[in-house]
Amino acid sequence: MVTTSHVVEPKCPGVVERYIDLSQYYDHSGLQPLKQDILAAAAEYQGHYKRVYRCLGAAGELRRDMNELVDTEPVRKRLGKRAAGIISRELKRPPQGGGRAEQRFLSAVTHKGAITLWDTVSAQADRVYELAGGYGLAHHMLAPILTAALAAGHDAVACPDPMAPDRLAHLIFPGLSLAFVTSTQEDPWPHRAYRRLRLDAMADTEAYRLNRPRLRFTKRVAAALLDEGVAGLSQAKEAHDRLEGLYNPYVDFDGVARMADQVADQVLALKDE
């Protein structure tokens, strides 16, 4: 497999980092007759991604708009109260110094649609709280739970929302065999939950009543934009596959593997210094 070039510029070349030139493994003379086909496939690939970013960005803004309509201060207080109850019940260990949080994306928008690696949760947690809702309210429960858990010395895997990376969507505490997952109608938790909390029921009912037509319209348009983004990703993958098909016969993959082994040996040798 080959892909378009990705360059990481060294900040301190020759001292901390160095360049690794893989272009020597291209058959340049063999690729020259394919120049126009390669340029066309690369342009198509990049063009699809521009549209994907626009669609997903717009969908994200509409989802944020829905959240702001129902996410009032009383709602946050109710969510905080529920979080406090969970903290007292599940995090009984007294503070023992700071725990460590690793950030990992558990959910993603792909060419196959929006997916979540639910099996990753099942493999690390026997008790799973399902936070069901479509307005992005889970963050206000997850944030205080994460803060309390870290203060109590528990390690956590914090999983942001891929459509709003500044907001938490899932939390996993492997050491406690405990997890909290955001479950939506489009991407529901597929197993029996230890406890299921309907977060939409905690939304501001008056705000929901007043804005019901706007919420329905916004949700429908956001879903359509997400679908367009997924379609664009599928088209981008097709163009990328064509690009790889053009390049692959003219790449010395054995040479690339030898270079990888050499670099690995050099990196491992640093551990012995």
C-alpha positions as CSV (number, residue, x, y, z in Angstrom):
1,M,0.0,0.0,0.0
2,V,1.2,3.5,-0.7
3,T,-0.4,6.9,-0.1
4,T,0.3,10.5,-0.8
5,S,3.3,12.1,1.0
6,H,3.2,13.0,4.7
7,V,6.1,15.0,5.9
8,V,6.9,15.7,9.6
9,E,9.5,18.5,9.7
10,P,12.1,18.1,12.4
11,K,12.4,20.8,15.0
12,C,16.0,20.1,15.8
13,P,17.4,18.2,12.8
14,G,20.6,16.2,13.2
15,V,20.4,16.5,17.0
16,V,16.9,15.2,18.0
17,E,15.3,14.2,14.7
18,R,16.5,13.4,11.2
19,Y,14.9,13.1,7.7
20,I,14.2,9.6,6.4
21,D,13.9,9.8,2.6
22,L,11.6,7.1,1.2
23,S,11.4,8.6,-2.3
24,Q,14.5,6.5,-3.3
25,Y,12.2,3.5,-3.4
26,Y,10.0,4.8,-6.2
27,D,10.6,3.7,-9.8
28,H,10.6,7.2,-11.1
29,S,11.0,6.3,-14.7
30,G,8.1,3.8,-14.5
31,L,5.8,6.4,-12.9
32,Q,6.4,9.2,-15.4
33,P,3.9,7.8,-18.0
34,L,1.3,7.8,-15.3
35,K,1.8,11.4,-14.3
36,Q,-1.6,12.7,-15.6
37,D,-3.5,9.8,-14.1
38,I,-1.8,10.3,-10.7
39,L,-2.4,14.0,-10.7
40,A,-6.1,13.5,-11.6
41,A,-6.6,10.9,-8.9
42,A,-4.8,13.0,-6.3
43,A,-6.9,16.1,-7.2
44,E,-10.2,14.1,-7.0
45,Y,-9.1,12.6,-3.6
46,Q,-8.3,16.0,-2.2
47,G,-11.5,17.5,-3.6
48,H,-13.7,15.0,-2.0
49,Y,-12.1,15.6,1.4
50,K,-12.7,19.4,1.1
51,R,-16.4,18.7,0.7
52,V,-16.3,16.1,3.6
53,Y,-14.8,18.7,5.9
54,R,-17.4,21.3,5.0
55,C,-20.3,18.8,5.5
56,L,-19.1,17.5,8.8
57,G,-18.2,20.9,10.0
58,A,-21.7,22.2,9.3
59,A,-23.2,19.1,10.9
60,G,-21.1,19.7,14.0
61,E,-22.3,23.3,14.2
62,L,-25.9,22.3,13.9
63,R,-25.4,19.7,16.7
64,R,-23.9,22.4,18.8
65,D,-26.9,24.6,18.1
66,M,-29.3,21.8,19.3
67,N,-27.3,21.4,22.4
68,E,-27.4,25.1,23.3
69,L,-31.2,25.1,22.9
70,V,-31.7,22.6,25.7
71,D,-28.5,22.9,27.7
72,T,-29.5,25.4,30.3
73,E,-28.1,26.1,33.8
74,P,-30.8,24.1,35.6
75,V,-30.1,21.2,33.3
76,R,-26.4,21.3,34.2
77,K,-27.2,21.3,37.8
78,R,-29.4,18.2,37.4
79,L,-26.7,16.5,35.5
80,G,-24.1,17.5,38.1
81,K,-26.3,16.1,40.9
82,R,-26.6,12.8,39.1
83,A,-22.8,12.8,38.6
84,A,-22.3,13.4,42.3
85,G,-24.4,10.4,43.1
86,I,-22.4,8.2,40.7
87,I,-19.2,9.5,42.2
88,S,-20.2,8.7,45.7
89,R,-21.4,5.2,44.7
90,E,-18.6,4.2,42.3
91,L,-15.5,6.1,43.4
92,K,-15.4,5.3,47.1
93,R,-11.6,5.0,47.2
94,P,-10.1,7.9,49.1
95,P,-7.8,10.3,47.3
96,Q,-4.4,8.8,46.8
97,G,-2.8,11.2,44.4
98,G,-3.5,12.0,40.8
99,G,-4.6,9.3,38.4
100,R,-3.6,9.4,34.7
101,A,-6.0,10.1,31.8
102,E,-5.3,8.9,28.3
103,Q,-7.3,10.5,25.5
104,R,-8.5,8.0,22.8
105,F,-11.2,8.4,20.1
106,L,-13.6,5.5,20.6
107,S,-16.1,6.9,17.9
108,A,-15.4,8.1,14.4
109,V,-17.1,9.1,11.2
110,T,-15.9,6.8,8.5
111,H,-16.7,5.9,4.9
112,K,-18.9,3.1,6.4
113,G,-20.8,5.6,8.5
114,A,-20.5,6.8,12.2
115,I,-19.1,3.9,14.2
116,T,-18.1,3.3,17.8
117,L,-15.8,0.5,18.9
118,W,-18.2,-0.9,21.5
119,D,-16.2,-4.1,21.8
120,T,-13.3,-2.1,23.2
121,V,-15.7,-1.0,26.0
122,S,-16.9,-4.5,26.7
123,A,-13.3,-5.8,26.9
124,Q,-12.4,-3.4,29.6
125,A,-15.6,-2.9,31.7
126,D,-18.2,-5.3,33.1
127,R,-20.3,-2.4,34.4
128,V,-21.4,0.1,31.7
129,Y,-23.6,3.1,32.3
130,E,-25.5,3.9,29.1
131,L,-26.1,7.7,28.8
132,A,-28.9,7.8,26.2
133,G,-29.6,11.0,24.4
134,G,-29.1,12.9,21.3
135,Y,-28.4,16.5,22.5
136,G,-24.9,16.2,23.7
137,L,-25.6,16.5,27.4
138,A,-23.4,13.6,28.5
139,H,-20.3,15.8,28.7
140,H,-21.7,17.6,31.8
141,M,-21.9,14.2,33.6
142,L,-18.7,12.8,32.3
143,A,-16.5,15.8,33.1
144,P,-17.0,15.8,36.9
145,I,-16.8,12.0,37.0
146,L,-13.4,12.2,35.3
147,T,-12.2,14.9,37.6
148,A,-13.2,13.0,40.7
149,A,-11.8,9.7,39.4
150,L,-8.4,11.3,38.7
151,A,-8.3,13.0,42.1
152,A,-9.0,9.6,43.7
153,G,-6.0,8.0,41.8
154,H,-7.9,6.1,39.2
155,D,-6.6,5.9,35.6
156,A,-9.0,6.7,32.9
157,V,-9.5,6.5,29.1
158,A,-11.2,9.7,28.1
159,C,-12.9,9.6,24.7
160,P,-13.9,12.8,23.0
161,D,-16.9,13.3,20.7
162,P,-15.4,13.2,17.2
163,M,-17.9,15.9,16.0
164,A,-17.0,18.1,19.0
165,P,-13.5,17.1,20.3
166,D,-13.8,19.6,23.2
167,R,-16.6,17.5,24.7
168,L,-16.4,14.0,26.3
169,A,-18.5,11.2,24.8
170,H,-17.3,8.2,26.7
171,L,-15.2,7.3,29.8
172,I,-13.5,4.0,30.6
173,F,-11.9,3.0,33.9
174,P,-10.2,-0.3,33.2
175,G,-9.0,-0.7,36.8
176,L,-12.6,-0.4,38.1
177,S,-14.1,-2.5,35.2
178,L,-16.4,0.5,34.8
179,A,-17.4,2.6,31.8
180,F,-19.8,5.4,30.8
181,V,-20.9,5.6,27.1
182,T,-23.0,8.0,25.2
183,S,-25.7,6.1,23.3
184,T,-27.7,7.7,20.5
185,Q,-30.6,6.5,18.3
186,E,-28.1,6.4,15.4
187,D,-25.4,4.6,17.3
188,P,-26.9,2.8,20.3
189,W,-25.1,0.8,23.0
190,P,-25.7,-2.8,21.7
191,H,-25.6,-4.7,25.0
192,R,-27.5,-4.7,28.2
193,A,-26.4,-1.8,30.3
194,Y,-25.5,-2.0,34.0
195,R,-27.6,1.2,34.3
196,R,-29.3,3.3,31.7
197,L,-29.8,7.0,32.1
198,R,-32.1,8.9,29.7
199,L,-30.3,12.3,29.5
200,D,-32.9,13.8,27.1
201,A,-35.4,13.5,29.9
202,M,-33.2,15.9,31.9
203,A,-33.3,18.5,29.2
204,D,-35.1,21.8,29.7
205,T,-38.7,20.8,28.9
206,E,-39.9,24.3,28.4
207,A,-37.0,25.1,26.1
208,Y,-37.6,21.9,24.2
209,R,-41.4,22.7,23.9
210,L,-40.7,26.2,22.6
211,N,-38.0,25.1,20.1
212,R,-39.4,21.7,19.1
213,P,-39.9,22.6,15.4
214,R,-36.4,24.1,15.2
215,L,-34.9,21.1,17.0
216,R,-36.6,18.7,14.6
217,F,-35.5,20.6,11.5
218,T,-31.9,21.0,12.8
219,K,-31.6,17.4,13.7
220,R,-32.9,16.4,10.2
221,V,-30.5,18.7,8.4
222,A,-27.5,17.7,10.6
223,A,-28.3,14.0,9.8
224,A,-28.4,14.8,6.1
225,L,-25.1,16.6,6.2
226,L,-23.5,13.7,8.1
227,D,-24.8,11.3,5.4
228,E,-23.3,13.6,2.7
229,G,-20.0,13.6,4.6
230,V,-20.0,9.8,4.8
231,A,-20.7,9.6,1.1
232,G,-17.8,11.9,0.4
233,L,-15.5,9.8,2.5
234,S,-16.6,6.7,0.5
235,Q,-15.8,8.6,-2.8
236,A,-12.5,9.8,-1.3
237,K,-11.5,6.2,-0.5
238,E,-12.3,5.1,-4.0
239,A,-10.0,7.8,-5.4
240,H,-7.4,7.0,-2.9
241,D,-7.5,3.3,-3.8
242,R,-7.1,4.2,-7.5
243,L,-4.1,6.3,-6.5
244,E,-2.5,3.4,-4.6
245,G,-3.2,1.1,-7.5
246,L,-1.2,3.4,-9.8
247,Y,1.7,3.7,-7.4
248,N,2.0,0.2,-6.0
249,P,3.7,-1.6,-8.9
250,Y,6.4,1.1,-8.9
251,V,7.4,1.0,-5.2
252,D,10.2,-1.2,-3.8
253,F,8.4,-2.3,-0.7
254,D,11.3,-4.7,0.2
255,G,13.6,-1.6,0.3
256,V,11.1,0.2,2.5
257,A,11.0,-2.7,4.9
258,R,14.8,-2.8,5.1
259,M,14.8,0.9,5.9
260,A,12.2,0.4,8.6
261,D,14.3,-2.4,10.1
262,Q,17.4,-0.2,10.1
263,V,15.5,2.7,11.8
264,A,14.0,0.4,14.3
265,D,17.4,-1.0,15.2
266,Q,18.8,2.6,15.6
267,V,15.9,3.6,17.9
268,L,16.2,0.5,20.0
269,A,19.9,1.1,20.4
270,L,19.2,4.4,22.0
271,K,17.6,2.6,24.9
272,D,21.0,1.0,25.7
273,E,22.9,4.3,25.7
